[in-house]
């Protein structure tokens, strides 16, 4: 997902969720629906999440300084992890709690038509945000499958918004089903059951997002294709006998730290080593612009220093 596309997805989702939250709370107050109240909490949490992700994006784009020589890219991963915790603790927790209360002490739903109208409007607004998130993520995933692309993605906001909107669409359907079953059976506990189901779905989403964000936060390797390209380019010169180790760390969605140990033939001069490394770096940066830092370490004691006699 491009930076501009990612920001547009977040802003669209934020606008939709703020409007939907207000409508849901009004409908919950008028109808007494537990599922509608749960959906209101859900939209508030989603709105806060988008604000935190926008904040994280802005903070992560600060340039490197003395205290953070590799930049602030991982700050986005921190806020993404916070968002996952919020979805679990606030979204899932409140939904399940409210649902259990409604099951234990059920209240008939009043004015269900209001709830259906709000749910319909919410589907339109949330559906637009979801379609934009799907389109942006599909544009960036290439030939990878959806789940494989999510596992390999280094840009948490792209899949967080996708998961949030998908969970929101699921929640709207479940809320409508809960209200309809409560009406049809005369048993208002179905409304509470719907809240519990919504909360359980949010808990699953939160777990998946937390796991993906955690891997990036503690230091995940770059795309395997990039790792293979680094090894191939460094191993190509005839003077290289082996590329013994390649280390990559994703330090931002669009920046990668790369370090490699390269074994050269014993008779290679220092000047030739510098040339080989410079050429490899130029080729790699042209093909992989996300490489932010590239360090190549020739194996110690195996490079012949240049002297005037070397000519």
ChimeraX attribute file (.defattr): number of C-alpha atoms within 10 A of each C-alpha:
attribute: neighborCount
match mode: 1-to-1
recipient: residues
	/A:1	22
	/A:2	15
	/A:3	13
	/A:4	8
	/A:5	16
	/A:6	21
	/A:7	18
	/A:8	16
	/A:9	26
	/A:10	24
	/A:11	17
	/A:12	19
	/A:13	28
	/A:14	23
	/A:15	15
	/A:16	21
	/A:17	27
	/A:18	17
	/A:19	16
	/A:20	24
	/A:21	24
	/A:22	15
	/A:23	20
	/A:24	28
	/A:25	23
	/A:26	17
	/A:27	25
	/A:28	25
	/A:29	13
	/A:30	15
	/A:31	19
	/A:32	19
	/A:33	31
	/A:34	34
	/A:35	33
	/A:36	32
	/A:37	25
	/A:38	30
	/A:39	28
	/A:40	25
	/A:41	20
	/A:42	28
	/A:43	29
	/A:44	21
	/A:45	23
	/A:46	26
	/A:47	22
	/A:48	17
	/A:49	26
	/A:50	26
	/A:51	16
	/A:52	17
	/A:53	25
	/A:54	20
	/A:55	14
	/A:56	21
	/A:57	26
	/A:58	14
	/A:59	16
	/A:60	21
	/A:61	15
	/A:62	13
	/A:63	12
	/A:64	12
	/A:65	10
	/A:66	7
	/A:67	7
	/A:68	11
	/A:69	9
	/A:70	18
	/A:71	19
	/A:72	21
	/A:73	26
	/A:74	24
	/A:75	21
	/A:76	29
	/A:77	30
	/A:78	18
	/A:79	24
	/A:80	29
	/A:81	23
	/A:82	18
	/A:83	26
	/A:84	26
	/A:85	18
	/A:86	18
	/A:87	27
	/A:88	25
	/A:89	15
	/A:90	19
	/A:91	28
	/A:92	28
	/A:93	18
	/A:94	20
	/A:95	30
	/A:96	24
	/A:97	16
	/A:98	19
	/A:99	28
	/A:100	18
	/A:101	13
	/A:102	22
	/A:103	21
	/A:104	10
	/A:105	11
	/A:106	18
	/A:107	16
	/A:108	18
	/A:109	20
	/A:110	16
	/A:111	14
	/A:112	20
	/A:113	12
	/A:114	17
	/A:115	27
	/A:116	18
	/A:117	14
	/A:118	22
	/A:119	25
	/A:120	15
	/A:121	16
	/A:122	23
	/A:123	19
	/A:124	14
	/A:125	18
	/A:126	25
	/A:127	18
	/A:128	16
	/A:129	26
	/A:130	25
	/A:131	15
	/A:132	21
	/A:133	30
	/A:134	19
	/A:135	15
	/A:136	20
	/A:137	24
	/A:138	16
	/A:139	12
	/A:140	14
	/A:141	17
	/A:142	10
	/A:143	10
	/A:144	12
	/A:145	11
	/A:146	13
	/A:147	10
	/A:148	11
	/A:149	17
	/A:150	20
	/A:151	14
	/A:152	17
	/A:153	21
	/A:154	26
	/A:155	22
	/A:156	21
	/A:157	29
	/A:158	24
	/A:159	22
	/A:160	27
	/A:161	26
	/A:162	24
	/A:163	20
	/A:164	25
	/A:165	24
	/A:166	19
	/A:167	20
	/A:168	25
	/A:169	19
	/A:170	16
	/A:171	25
	/A:172	23
	/A:173	16
	/A:174	21
	/A:175	30
	/A:176	20
	/A:177	16
	/A:178	25
	/A:179	27
	/A:180	17
	/A:181	17
	/A:182	22
	/A:183	17
	/A:184	10
	/A:185	10
	/A:186	12
	/A:187	16
	/A:188	24
	/A:189	25
	/A:190	25
	/A:191	30
	/A:192	31
	/A:193	23
	/A:194	30
	/A:195	33
	/A:196	27
	/A:197	21
	/A:198	28
	/A:199	29
	/A:200	18
	/A:201	18
	/A:202	29
	/A:203	23
	/A:204	15
	/A:205	20
	/A:206	24
	/A:207	15
	/A:208	16
	/A:209	25
	/A:210	20
	/A:211	14
	/A:212	23
	/A:213	26
	/A:214	17
	/A:215	15
	/A:216	26
	/A:217	21
	/A:218	13
	/A:219	14
	/A:220	17
	/A:221	19
	/A:222	24
	/A:223	15
	/A:224	11
	/A:225	9
	/A:226	19
	/A:227	15
	/A:228	11
	/A:229	14
	/A:230	24
	/A:231	19
	/A:232	13
	/A:233	16
	/A:234	23
	/A:235	19
	/A:236	14
	/A:237	13
	/A:238	8
	/A:239	17
	/A:240	18
	/A:241	14
	/A:242	16
	/A:243	21
	/A:244	12
	/A:245	12
	/A:246	17
	/A:247	15
	/A:248	22
	/A:249	17
	/A:250	24
	/A:251	28
	/A:252	25
	/A:253	23
	/A:254	15
	/A:255	21
	/A:256	23
	/A:257	19
	/A:258	21
	/A:259	16
	/A:260	19
	/A:261	19
	/A:262	21
	/A:263	21
	/A:264	23
	/A:265	15
	/A:266	14
	/A:267	11
	/A:268	16
	/A:269	18
	/A:270	15
	/A:271	13
	/A:272	15
	/A:273	18
	/A:274	13
	/A:275	11
	/A:276	16
	/A:277	20
	/A:278	13
	/A:279	13
	/A:280	20
	/A:281	20
	/A:282	11
	/A:283	13
	/A:284	19
	/A:285	14
	/A:286	11
	/A:287	12
	/A:288	15
	/A:289	11
	/A:290	18
	/A:291	21
	/A:292	17
	/A:293	14
	/A:294	17
	/A:295	14
	/A:296	18
	/A:297	12
	/A:298	19
	/A:299	16
	/A:300	10
	/A:301	8
	/A:302	14
	/A:303	19
	/A:304	16
	/A:305	14
	/A:306	13
	/A:307	10
	/A:308	5
	/A:309	5
	/A:310	7
	/A:311	5
